[in-house]
Amino acid sequence: MNDCHKSRLIIDSKRRLRAPQIEMGEGSLFPDSASHWFSSSAVQEAEKHLSDMVVSKSLVAKIDRPMGVVCFQTAKDSNDILNSWSMNLEKLLDLVEKSCHQIHKETMVHKAALKV
């Protein structure tokens, strides 16, 4: 199994990786670099490997160097985000309407019980 295939299997199982996870430990992209113990050369090697995979379009990744995080999610289309937000808002308003109905019903039952 080549390094690219191993890397792809690890990436498919995760959405985000911190820099130490990229190069060391269980599920690392570079098992042979564990002896470097998070050295800058190992990080540069991991970043170069990821960059090459992104350029070859074998994966989608976004590297946040200051945070030391690599995110493997694709960017969402703005229309999809707005549609999702709209659907969530619609569900919320439905829940509010049902809750108001239940409160009104409970109030009417309570008032009827007091009159009797």
C-alpha positions as CSV (number, residue, x, y, z in Angstrom):
1,M,0.0,0.0,0.0
2,N,1.6,3.3,-1.0
3,D,1.9,6.4,1.1
4,C,-0.8,8.3,-0.9
5,H,-3.3,5.5,-0.4
6,K,-2.5,5.3,3.3
7,S,-2.9,9.0,3.6
8,R,-6.2,8.9,1.8
9,L,-7.6,6.2,4.1
10,I,-6.7,8.2,7.2
11,I,-8.1,11.4,5.8
12,D,-11.4,9.7,4.9
13,S,-11.9,8.7,8.5
14,K,-11.2,12.2,9.9
15,R,-12.4,15.7,9.1
16,R,-9.8,17.7,11.0
17,L,-6.3,16.8,12.1
18,R,-3.9,18.7,14.3
19,A,-0.3,18.9,13.2
20,P,1.0,16.2,15.6
21,Q,-1.6,13.8,14.3
22,I,-0.5,14.4,10.8
23,E,2.9,13.1,11.3
24,M,3.0,10.8,14.4
25,G,1.1,8.3,16.3
26,E,-1.7,6.0,15.5
27,G,-3.4,7.0,12.3
28,S,-0.6,9.2,11.2
29,L,0.0,10.2,7.6
30,F,3.7,9.5,7.9
31,P,4.4,6.6,10.2
32,D,8.1,6.6,9.4
33,S,8.5,10.2,10.7
34,A,7.5,9.3,14.3
35,S,11.2,9.6,15.3
36,H,11.2,13.3,14.4
37,W,8.8,14.0,17.2
38,F,7.1,17.0,15.7
39,S,10.2,18.5,14.3
40,S,9.8,21.4,11.8
41,S,11.2,19.3,9.0
42,A,8.6,16.6,9.6
43,V,5.8,19.2,9.6
44,Q,7.2,20.7,6.4
45,E,7.3,17.2,4.9
46,A,3.7,16.5,5.9
47,E,2.6,19.9,4.5
48,K,4.4,19.3,1.2
49,H,2.8,15.9,0.9
50,L,-0.7,17.3,1.6
51,S,-0.1,20.2,-0.8
52,D,0.9,17.8,-3.5
53,M,-2.2,15.7,-2.9
54,V,-4.4,18.9,-3.1
55,V,-2.7,20.0,-6.3
56,S,-3.3,16.6,-7.9
57,K,-6.9,16.9,-6.8
58,S,-6.9,13.6,-4.8
59,L,-8.2,15.5,-1.8
60,V,-9.5,18.8,-0.6
61,A,-7.7,20.3,2.4
62,K,-7.3,23.7,4.1
63,I,-4.2,24.2,6.2
64,D,-4.4,26.6,9.1
65,R,-0.7,27.0,10.1
66,P,-1.1,29.3,13.2
67,M,-3.6,26.9,14.7
68,G,-1.8,23.8,13.5
69,V,-5.0,22.3,12.0
70,V,-5.7,20.8,8.6
71,C,-9.4,20.7,7.6
72,F,-10.5,18.2,5.0
73,Q,-14.0,19.5,4.3
74,T,-15.1,21.0,1.0
75,A,-16.3,24.5,0.9
76,K,-20.1,24.8,0.8
77,D,-21.9,26.8,-1.8
78,S,-23.5,30.0,-0.4
79,N,-26.9,28.9,-1.8
80,D,-26.7,25.6,0.0
81,I,-25.8,27.4,3.3
82,L,-28.8,29.8,2.9
83,N,-31.2,27.0,2.0
84,S,-30.0,25.0,5.0
85,W,-30.4,28.0,7.3
86,S,-33.9,28.7,5.8
87,M,-35.0,25.1,6.5
88,N,-33.7,25.2,10.1
89,L,-35.5,28.5,10.7
90,E,-38.7,27.0,9.3
91,K,-38.4,24.0,11.6
92,L,-37.8,26.4,14.6
93,L,-40.9,28.5,13.7
94,D,-42.9,25.3,13.5
95,L,-41.7,24.2,16.9
96,V,-42.5,27.7,18.4
97,E,-46.0,27.5,16.8
98,K,-46.7,24.0,18.3
99,S,-45.4,25.2,21.7
100,C,-47.7,28.2,21.7
101,H,-50.6,26.0,20.7
102,Q,-49.8,23.6,23.6
103,I,-49.5,26.5,26.1
104,H,-52.8,28.0,24.9
105,K,-54.5,24.6,25.2
106,E,-53.1,24.1,28.7
107,T,-54.3,27.6,29.7
108,M,-57.8,26.9,28.5
109,V,-58.0,23.5,30.3
110,H,-56.7,25.2,33.5
111,K,-59.3,28.0,33.2
112,A,-62.1,25.5,32.6
113,A,-61.1,23.5,35.6
114,L,-61.2,26.6,37.8
115,K,-64.7,27.5,36.7
116,V,-66.2,24.1,37.5
